[in-house]
Structures are given as C-alpha cells and as structure tokens.
C-alpha cells in the first residue's frame, strides 16, 4: 500500500467513524438503548477519531 493509499484509507476510516458517532447521538436522543452504553460508545468513537487524525498528521 502506498502512502497516498494509506492516507485515503485513514480518511475513509475517519468518515466512517463520524457516521457511527452521528448514529450513536441519534440513538441516544431518540431513547434507543442504554444511555450509559451509548455514551461510552460515543466516547470511544471520539478517541478513535483522535487516533485516526493523529495518524494522518504524522504522514
């Protein structure tokens, strides 16, 4: 995998992660699932986003 392809992959991963965050927020606001579990999932997704951003910046 070339550096450019890897950057593209990380960018797509960031986008997918943001989509997941959006769905978690919607689910929590609509009262689906356990609020604590949804919040923990949101927090984990935010951390993953930070990691992906850091990886992109290092390239």
Biopython code that builds the backbone (N, CA, C, O; Angstrom):
import numpy as np
from Bio.PDB.StructureBuilder import StructureBuilder

atoms = [
    (1, "UNK", "N", (0.856, -1.175, 0.000)),
    (1, "UNK", "CA", (0.000, 0.000, 0.000)),
    (1, "UNK", "C", (0.900, 1.235, 0.000)),
    (1, "UNK", "O", (1.822, 1.346, 0.807)),
    (2, "UNK", "N", (0.619, 2.146, -0.907)),
    (2, "UNK", "CA", (1.407, 3.381, -0.977)),
    (2, "UNK", "C", (0.971, 4.349, 0.130)),
    (2, "UNK", "O", (-0.074, 4.178, 0.758)),
    (3, "UNK", "N", (1.809, 5.369, 0.347)),
    (3, "UNK", "CA", (1.490, 6.384, 1.353)),
    (3, "UNK", "C", (0.177, 7.086, 1.022)),
    (3, "UNK", "O", (-0.631, 7.354, 1.910)),
    (4, "UNK", "N", (-0.030, 7.381, -0.254)),
    (4, "UNK", "CA", (-1.268, 8.033, -0.675)),
    (4, "UNK", "C", (-2.490, 7.163, -0.434)),
    (4, "UNK", "O", (-3.534, 7.645, 0.006)),
    (5, "UNK", "N", (-2.348, 5.881, -0.725)),
    (5, "UNK", "CA", (-3.461, 4.951, -0.498)),
    (5, "UNK", "C", (-3.762, 4.833, 0.990)),
    (5, "UNK", "O", (-4.921, 4.748, 1.396)),
    (6, "UNK", "N", (-2.705, 4.828, 1.799)),
    (6, "UNK", "CA", (-2.890, 4.731, 3.248)),
    (6, "UNK", "C", (-3.608, 5.968, 3.779)),
    (6, "UNK", "O", (-4.493, 5.861, 4.629)),
    (7, "UNK", "N", (-3.224, 7.149, 3.275)),
    (7, "UNK", "CA", (-3.911, 8.385, 3.670)),
    (7, "UNK", "C", (-5.386, 8.325, 3.292)),
    (7, "UNK", "O", (-6.256, 8.721, 4.067)),
    (8, "UNK", "N", (-5.652, 7.825, 2.093)),
    (8, "UNK", "CA", (-7.037, 7.704, 1.641)),
    (8, "UNK", "C", (-7.804, 6.746, 2.550)),
    (8, "UNK", "O", (-8.947, 7.018, 2.919)),
    (9, "UNK", "N", (-7.184, 5.634, 2.907)),
    (9, "UNK", "CA", (-7.813, 4.661, 3.800)),
    (9, "UNK", "C", (-8.132, 5.298, 5.153)),
    (9, "UNK", "O", (-9.232, 5.129, 5.679)),
    (10, "UNK", "N", (-7.165, 6.032, 5.715)),
    (10, "UNK", "CA", (-7.394, 6.681, 7.006)),
    (10, "UNK", "C", (-8.497, 7.729, 6.913)),
    (10, "UNK", "O", (-9.293, 7.877, 7.841)),
    (11, "UNK", "N", (-8.548, 8.449, 5.810)),
    (11, "UNK", "CA", (-9.607, 9.433, 5.611)),
    (11, "UNK", "C", (-10.979, 8.786, 5.557)),
    (11, "UNK", "O", (-11.944, 9.297, 6.125)),
    (12, "UNK", "N", (-11.055, 7.659, 4.870)),
    (12, "UNK", "CA", (-12.327, 6.935, 4.800)),
    (12, "UNK", "C", (-12.710, 6.389, 6.174)),
    (12, "UNK", "O", (-13.884, 6.390, 6.543)),
    (13, "UNK", "N", (-11.719, 5.926, 6.926)),
    (13, "UNK", "CA", (-11.982, 5.424, 8.275)),
    (13, "UNK", "C", (-12.505, 6.540, 9.172)),
    (13, "UNK", "O", (-13.416, 6.322, 9.971)),
    (14, "UNK", "N", (-11.929, 7.739, 9.040)),
    (14, "UNK", "CA", (-12.421, 8.888, 9.816)),
    (14, "UNK", "C", (-13.872, 9.190, 9.473)),
    (14, "UNK", "O", (-14.690, 9.440, 10.358)),
    (15, "UNK", "N", (-14.183, 9.166, 8.184)),
    (15, "UNK", "CA", (-15.557, 9.426, 7.757)),
    (15, "UNK", "C", (-16.530, 8.401, 8.307)),
    (15, "UNK", "O", (-17.617, 8.748, 8.770)),
    (16, "UNK", "N", (-16.139, 7.145, 8.255)),
    (16, "UNK", "CA", (-16.994, 6.078, 8.783)),
    (16, "UNK", "C", (-17.180, 6.227, 10.286)),
    (16, "UNK", "O", (-18.270, 5.999, 10.811)),
    (17, "UNK", "N", (-16.111, 6.610, 10.972)),
    (17, "UNK", "CA", (-16.198, 6.813, 12.409)),
    (17, "UNK", "C", (-17.154, 7.958, 12.741)),
    (17, "UNK", "O", (-17.933, 7.863, 13.689)),
    (18, "UNK", "N", (-17.095, 9.033, 11.966)),
    (18, "UNK", "CA", (-18.011, 10.159, 12.192)),
    (18, "UNK", "C", (-19.461, 9.755, 11.927)),
    (18, "UNK", "O", (-20.371, 10.204, 12.624)),
    (19, "UNK", "N", (-19.672, 8.916, 10.929)),
    (19, "UNK", "CA", (-21.026, 8.409, 10.670)),
    (19, "UNK", "C", (-21.524, 7.602, 11.868)),
    (19, "UNK", "O", (-22.678, 7.735, 12.276)),
    (20, "UNK", "N", (-20.655, 6.772, 12.426)),
    (20, "UNK", "CA", (-21.032, 5.974, 13.598)),
    (20, "UNK", "C", (-21.360, 6.882, 14.779)),
    (20, "UNK", "O", (-22.328, 6.641, 15.500)),
    (21, "UNK", "N", (-20.554, 7.928, 14.977)),
    (21, "UNK", "CA", (-20.828, 8.874, 16.060)),
    (21, "UNK", "C", (-22.200, 9.508, 15.893)),
    (21, "UNK", "O", (-22.948, 9.643, 16.861)),
    (22, "UNK", "N", (-22.529, 9.894, 14.678)),
    (22, "UNK", "CA", (-23.827, 10.502, 14.396)),
    (22, "UNK", "C", (-24.959, 9.549, 14.742)),
    (22, "UNK", "O", (-25.947, 9.951, 15.356)),
    (23, "UNK", "N", (-24.822, 8.303, 14.356)),
    (23, "UNK", "CA", (-25.864, 7.315, 14.641)),
    (23, "UNK", "C", (-26.011, 7.079, 16.141)),
    (23, "UNK", "O", (-27.121, 6.877, 16.633)),
    (24, "UNK", "N", (-24.901, 7.102, 16.866)),
    (24, "UNK", "CA", (-24.961, 6.934, 18.318)),
    (24, "UNK", "C", (-25.684, 8.108, 18.974)),
    (24, "UNK", "O", (-26.480, 7.911, 19.893)),
    (25, "UNK", "N", (-25.415, 9.318, 18.512)),
    (25, "UNK", "CA", (-26.088, 10.505, 19.054)),
    (25, "UNK", "C", (-27.586, 10.427, 18.775)),
    (25, "UNK", "O", (-28.401, 10.688, 19.660)),
    (26, "UNK", "N", (-27.943, 10.071, 17.561)),
    (26, "UNK", "CA", (-29.361, 9.956, 17.198)),
    (26, "UNK", "C", (-30.048, 8.907, 18.064)),
    (26, "UNK", "O", (-31.141, 9.138, 18.580)),
    (27, "UNK", "N", (-29.406, 7.756, 18.220)),
    (27, "UNK", "CA", (-29.992, 6.685, 19.032)),
    (27, "UNK", "C", (-30.205, 7.143, 20.469)),
    (27, "UNK", "O", (-31.246, 6.868, 21.066)),
    (28, "UNK", "N", (-29.213, 7.845, 21.024)),
    (28, "UNK", "CA", (-29.337, 8.325, 22.406)),
    (28, "UNK", "C", (-30.460, 9.343, 22.526)),
    (28, "UNK", "O", (-31.257, 9.281, 23.463)),
    (29, "UNK", "N", (-30.531, 10.281, 21.584)),
    (29, "UNK", "CA", (-31.554, 11.324, 21.641)),
    (29, "UNK", "C", (-32.962, 10.769, 21.440)),
    (29, "UNK", "O", (-33.926, 11.328, 21.962)),
    (30, "UNK", "N", (-33.089, 9.682, 20.694)),
    (30, "UNK", "CA", (-34.399, 9.064, 20.478)),
    (30, "UNK", "C", (-34.760, 8.054, 21.565)),
    (30, "UNK", "O", (-35.847, 7.478, 21.552)),
    (31, "UNK", "N", (-33.844, 7.846, 22.498)),
    (31, "UNK", "CA", (-34.130, 6.958, 23.617)),
    (31, "UNK", "C", (-33.941, 5.484, 23.324)),
    (31, "UNK", "O", (-34.483, 4.634, 24.030)),
    (32, "UNK", "N", (-33.176, 5.173, 22.287)),
    (32, "UNK", "CA", (-32.897, 3.770, 21.980)),
    (32, "UNK", "C", (-31.695, 3.302, 22.793)),
    (32, "UNK", "O", (-30.722, 4.040, 22.956)),
    (33, "UNK", "N", (-31.765, 2.093, 23.294)),
    (33, "UNK", "CA", (-30.625, 1.513, 24.004)),
    (33, "UNK", "C", (-30.397, 2.123, 25.369)),
    (33, "UNK", "O", (-31.116, 3.019, 25.810)),
    (34, "UNK", "N", (-29.384, 1.613, 26.012)),
    (34, "UNK", "CA", (-28.991, 2.073, 27.334)),
    (34, "UNK", "C", (-28.194, 3.373, 27.187)),
    (34, "UNK", "O", (-27.163, 3.387, 26.515)),
    (35, "UNK", "N", (-28.659, 4.465, 27.806)),
    (35, "UNK", "CA", (-27.972, 5.753, 27.652)),
    (35, "UNK", "C", (-26.492, 5.707, 28.051)),
    (35, "UNK", "O", (-25.649, 6.316, 27.393)),
    (36, "UNK", "N", (-26.188, 4.993, 29.115)),
    (36, "UNK", "CA", (-24.795, 4.901, 29.572)),
    (36, "UNK", "C", (-23.928, 4.172, 28.547)),
    (36, "UNK", "O", (-22.806, 4.592, 28.262)),
    (37, "UNK", "N", (-24.453, 3.085, 28.001)),
    (37, "UNK", "CA", (-23.714, 2.324, 26.992)),
    (37, "UNK", "C", (-23.508, 3.155, 25.731)),
    (37, "UNK", "O", (-22.428, 3.137, 25.139)),
    (38, "UNK", "N", (-24.534, 3.878, 25.325)),
    (38, "UNK", "CA", (-24.412, 4.733, 24.143)),
    (38, "UNK", "C", (-23.383, 5.838, 24.372)),
    (38, "UNK", "O", (-22.595, 6.142, 23.476)),
    (39, "UNK", "N", (-23.382, 6.437, 25.553)),
    (39, "UNK", "CA", (-22.409, 7.484, 25.879)),
    (39, "UNK", "C", (-20.995, 6.920, 25.865)),
    (39, "UNK", "O", (-20.083, 7.556, 25.336)),
    (40, "UNK", "N", (-20.801, 5.739, 26.437)),
    (40, "UNK", "CA", (-19.481, 5.105, 26.431)),
    (40, "UNK", "C", (-19.027, 4.823, 25.003)),
    (40, "UNK", "O", (-17.856, 4.999, 24.668)),
    (41, "UNK", "N", (-19.957, 4.389, 24.172)),
    (41, "UNK", "CA", (-19.629, 4.120, 22.767)),
    (41, "UNK", "C", (-19.252, 5.407, 22.042)),
    (41, "UNK", "O", (-18.317, 5.422, 21.240)),
    (42, "UNK", "N", (-19.978, 6.484, 22.323)),
    (42, "UNK", "CA", (-19.643, 7.788, 21.735)),
    (42, "UNK", "C", (-18.240, 8.217, 22.152)),
    (42, "UNK", "O", (-17.449, 8.669, 21.324)),
    (43, "UNK", "N", (-17.939, 8.074, 23.433)),
    (43, "UNK", "CA", (-16.623, 8.464, 23.942)),
    (43, "UNK", "C", (-15.509, 7.655, 23.277)),
    (43, "UNK", "O", (-14.470, 8.205, 22.913)),
    (44, "UNK", "N", (-15.731, 6.350, 23.119)),
    (44, "UNK", "CA", (-14.736, 5.509, 22.445)),
    (44, "UNK", "C", (-14.559, 5.928, 20.992)),
    (44, "UNK", "O", (-13.441, 5.955, 20.478)),
    (45, "UNK", "N", (-15.651, 6.251, 20.345)),
    (45, "UNK", "CA", (-15.593, 6.678, 18.953)),
    (45, "UNK", "C", (-14.821, 7.992, 18.815)),
    (45, "UNK", "O", (-14.082, 8.182, 17.849)),
    (46, "UNK", "N", (-14.991, 8.881, 19.764)),
    (46, "UNK", "CA", (-14.244, 10.142, 19.762)),
    (46, "UNK", "C", (-12.746, 9.867, 19.899)),
    (46, "UNK", "O", (-11.930, 10.485, 19.215)),
    (47, "UNK", "N", (-12.392, 8.939, 20.786)),
    (47, "UNK", "CA", (-10.982, 8.581, 20.957)),
    (47, "UNK", "C", (-10.404, 7.977, 19.682)),
    (47, "UNK", "O", (-9.275, 8.289, 19.304)),
    (48, "UNK", "N", (-11.164, 7.122, 19.024)),
    (48, "UNK", "CA", (-10.716, 6.537, 17.760)),
    (48, "UNK", "C", (-10.497, 7.646, 16.733)),
    (48, "UNK", "O", (-9.516, 7.625, 15.990)),
    (49, "UNK", "N", (-11.405, 8.603, 16.695)),
    (49, "UNK", "CA", (-11.264, 9.727, 15.775)),
    (49, "UNK", "C", (-9.982, 10.509, 16.023)),
    (49, "UNK", "O", (-9.301, 10.909, 15.079)),
    (50, "UNK", "N", (-9.655, 10.727, 17.289)),
    (50, "UNK", "CA", (-8.413, 11.426, 17.630)),
    (50, "UNK", "C", (-7.198, 10.631, 17.162)),
    (50, "UNK", "O", (-6.232, 11.201, 16.656)),
    (51, "UNK", "N", (-7.253, 9.315, 17.334)),
    (51, "UNK", "CA", (-6.143, 8.469, 16.893)),
    (51, "UNK", "C", (-5.973, 8.520, 15.379)),
    (51, "UNK", "O", (-4.856, 8.628, 14.873)),
    (52, "UNK", "N", (-7.084, 8.441, 14.667)),
    (52, "UNK", "CA", (-7.017, 8.489, 13.207)),
    (52, "UNK", "C", (-6.471, 9.829, 12.726)),
    (52, "UNK", "O", (-5.667, 9.880, 11.794)),
    (53, "UNK", "N", (-6.907, 10.908, 13.359)),
    (53, "UNK", "CA", (-6.413, 12.234, 12.996)),
    (53, "UNK", "C", (-4.914, 12.338, 13.253)),
    (53, "UNK", "O", (-4.176, 12.871, 12.425)),
    (54, "UNK", "N", (-4.465, 11.834, 14.391)),
    (54, "UNK", "CA", (-3.035, 11.867, 14.714)),
    (54, "UNK", "C", (-2.231, 11.058, 13.699)),
    (54, "UNK", "O", (-1.149, 11.472, 13.285)),
    (55, "UNK", "N", (-2.761, 9.909, 13.304)),
    (55, "UNK", "CA", (-2.064, 9.082, 12.315)),
    (55, "UNK", "C", (-1.943, 9.820, 10.987)),
    (55, "UNK", "O", (-0.896, 9.779, 10.340)),
    (56, "UNK", "N", (-3.011, 10.492, 10.584)),
    (56, "UNK", "CA", (-2.979, 11.251, 9.332)),
    (56, "UNK", "C", (-1.962, 12.389, 9.387)),
    (56, "UNK", "O", (-1.262, 12.646, 8.408)),
    (57, "UNK", "N", (-1.882, 13.064, 10.521)),
    (57, "UNK", "CA", (-0.961, 14.191, 10.652)),
    (57, "UNK", "C", (0.498, 13.751, 10.601)),
    (57, "UNK", "O", (1.368, 14.527, 10.207)),
    (58, "UNK", "N", (0.766, 12.507, 10.999)),
    (58, "UNK", "CA", (2.147, 12.012, 11.001)),
    (58, "UNK", "C", (2.620, 11.602, 9.617)),
    (58, "UNK", "O", (3.812, 11.374, 9.414)),
    (59, "UNK", "N", (1.706, 11.505, 8.668)),
    (59, "UNK", "CA", (2.101, 11.085, 7.315)),
    (59, "UNK", "C", (2.527, 12.264, 6.467)),
    (59, "UNK", "O", (2.889, 12.088, 5.303)),
]
sb = StructureBuilder()
sb.init_structure("model")
sb.init_model(0)
sb.init_chain("A")
sb.init_seg("    ")
for serial, (resi, resn, name, xyz) in enumerate(atoms, 1):
    if name == "N":
        sb.init_residue(resn, " ", resi, " ")
    sb.init_atom(name, np.array(xyz, "f"), 0.0, 1.0, " ", f" {name:<3s}", serial, name[0])
structure = sb.get_structure()
